[in-house]
């Protein structure tokens, strides 16, 4: 839009918001920057898409109030905080963790599969021994060699292999012939041989 400041002066462009320059052809620098979430909630400065929060606020959009009492949380700092924020494996409800399926404990840090193995070590609370136990349990649970065993797999890979001279992974079909099926047949062979009776 062109305007005249005085009747004898040349026309000047009055630019729309976001445009600058003599002919309004240059986009304003402020519009080239990435915006921030919720405009930093009025609690911080937006610097190219990231909020720099004022003292007392935190979060991606500076909406979370930092409570003076570290054991409290919430918009009014009146809700009890959960230990270790439930380790990211549960929901904090009034200071207690409600663990997602597959996790147990006060902090939801222990996988359910490790509960029995590490219960004695972790019963006194979180410690280095407890952390080591849970770490070893997680590692062994994913191992194809160490960890949970099926007795029939062990039997098939030791007793029958040695007795009948079969290769690993081969089982007998009851007639002395090797095949790759054999799980039920192994059970029957084991009972007939008196190994499991």
C-alpha positions in Angstrom: 0.0 0.0 0.0 1.5 3.3 -1.0 1.0 6.5 1.1 2.1 10.1 0.8 3.6 11.7 3.8 3.1 15.2 2.3 1.7 16.4 -1.0 5.0 17.2 -2.5 6.9 14.1 -1.4 7.2 10.8 -3.3 4.9 7.9 -2.3 6.2 5.5 0.4 5.1 1.9 0.8 3.4 1.0 4.1 4.1 -2.7 4.4 1.8 -5.4 5.7 2.8 -7.3 8.8 5.8 -9.5 8.2 7.1 -7.6 5.2 9.8 -4.8 5.2 11.9 -2.7 2.7 11.3 0.2 0.4 9.0 -1.9 -1.8 7.8 -4.4 0.9 9.4 -7.3 -1.0 11.6 -8.6 1.9 10.1 -11.0 4.5 10.7 -9.9 8.1 13.4 -11.8 9.9 11.0 -12.5 12.8 8.8 -14.6 10.5 11.6 -16.8 9.3 12.3 -18.1 12.8 10.5 -21.3 14.0 7.8 -20.6 16.5 7.6 -22.1 20.0 5.1 -24.4 21.6 2.3 -22.3 23.1 4.3 -19.2 22.8 6.4 -20.4 25.8 3.2 -19.9 27.8 4.2 -16.4 28.6 6.9 -17.8 31.0 9.9 -17.6 28.7 11.6 -16.3 25.5 11.3 -18.1 22.2 14.6 -18.5 20.4 14.2 -20.1 17.0 11.7 -22.8 18.1 13.1 -23.4 21.6 11.8 -21.8 24.8 14.3 -20.4 27.3 12.2 -20.4 30.5 12.0 -17.7 33.2 13.2 -18.7 36.7 10.7 -20.9 38.3 9.4 -22.6 35.2 10.4 -25.6 33.1 9.3 -27.8 30.2 9.2 -27.5 26.4 6.7 -24.7 26.6 7.7 -23.3 30.1 4.2 -24.2 31.4 5.5 -26.4 34.3 6.0 -24.6 37.6 9.1 -25.6 39.5 7.9 -26.3 43.0 9.9 -25.0 46.0 9.2 -28.4 47.8 11.0 -31.1 45.7 8.6 -33.7 47.0 5.6 -32.0 45.4 4.4 -31.5 41.8 1.5 -30.3 39.8 0.2 -26.9 38.7 -0.2 -25.7 42.3 2.6 -27.7 43.8 0.1 -29.6 45.9 0.4 -33.2 44.6 2.9 -35.7 46.0 5.7 -36.7 43.6 6.3 -40.4 42.8 9.7 -41.9 43.5 12.0 -41.7 40.4 8.9 -40.6 38.4 7.9 -44.3 38.2 11.1 -44.9 36.0 9.0 -44.0 32.9 7.2 -47.4 33.3 4.1 -46.4 35.1 1.6 -43.7 36.0 2.0 -41.6 39.2 -1.2 -41.5 41.2 -1.2 -39.4 44.4 2.4 -40.3 45.1 2.2 -44.0 44.3 3.2 -45.7 41.1 0.7 -47.7 39.1 3.1 -49.8 36.9 2.5 -50.7 33.3 2.1 -54.4 32.5 5.5 -56.1 32.7 7.0 -53.9 35.5 6.7 -54.1 39.3 8.1 -52.3 42.4 7.7 -49.0 44.2 9.4 -47.2 41.3 8.3 -49.6 38.4 12.0 -50.1 37.6 12.0 -53.9 37.8 10.7 -56.1 34.9 8.2 -58.6 36.1 10.4 -61.4 34.8 13.2 -60.4 37.2 11.0 -60.0 40.3 11.5 -63.5 41.6 15.2 -63.7 40.9 16.0 -60.2 42.4 13.4 -60.0 45.2 15.8 -60.8 48.0 18.5 -58.4 46.8 16.0 -55.6 46.1 13.7 -56.0 49.1 15.8 -53.5 51.2 15.4 -50.9 48.5 17.4 -49.8 45.5 21.1 -50.4 45.8 24.0 -51.3 43.6 23.4 -55.0 44.2 19.8 -54.6 43.1 20.7 -52.7 40.0 23.3 -55.4 39.1 20.7 -58.1 39.6 18.1 -56.5 37.4 20.7 -55.8 34.7 21.9 -59.4 34.7 18.4 -60.7 34.7 17.5 -58.5 31.7 20.7 -59.6 29.9 20.1 -63.3 30.6 16.4 -63.1 29.6 17.4 -62.2 26.1 20.0 -64.9 25.8 19.3 -68.0 23.7 21.9 -70.0 25.7 21.6 -68.8 29.3 18.4 -68.2 31.1 15.1 -70.1 31.1 15.5 -73.7 29.9 13.0 -76.3 28.7 14.0 -79.6 30.2 13.0 -81.4 27.0 15.3 -79.2 24.9 18.1 -80.0 27.3 17.3 -83.7 27.2 17.1 -83.7 23.4 20.5 -82.0 23.1 22.3 -84.2 25.6 20.9 -87.6 26.5 19.4 -88.6 23.2 22.2 -87.2 21.1 24.8 -89.1 23.0 22.8 -92.4 23.2 21.6 -92.4 19.6 24.5 -90.5 17.9 22.2 -87.9 16.4 23.3 -84.4 15.4 22.1 -81.3 17.3 18.6 -80.4 16.5 17.7 -83.9 15.3 15.2 -86.1 17.2 14.1 -89.7 16.8 10.6 -90.5 15.6 10.4 -93.7 17.8 11.6 -96.0 15.0 15.2 -94.9 15.4 14.9 -92.6 12.4 16.0 -89.0 12.7 13.6 -86.2 12.0 13.2 -82.5 12.8 9.8 -82.7 14.6 10.0 -84.9 17.7 9.0 -82.8 20.7 6.1 -85.0 21.8 8.1 -88.0 20.7 11.0 -86.9 22.8 8.7 -86.9 25.8 7.5 -90.4 25.0 11.1 -91.6 24.4 12.2 -90.1 27.7 9.4 -91.8 29.7 10.1 -95.2 27.9 13.8 -94.9 28.7 12.9 -94.2 32.4 14.8 -90.9 32.4 11.8 -88.8 33.5 9.7 -91.5 35.3 
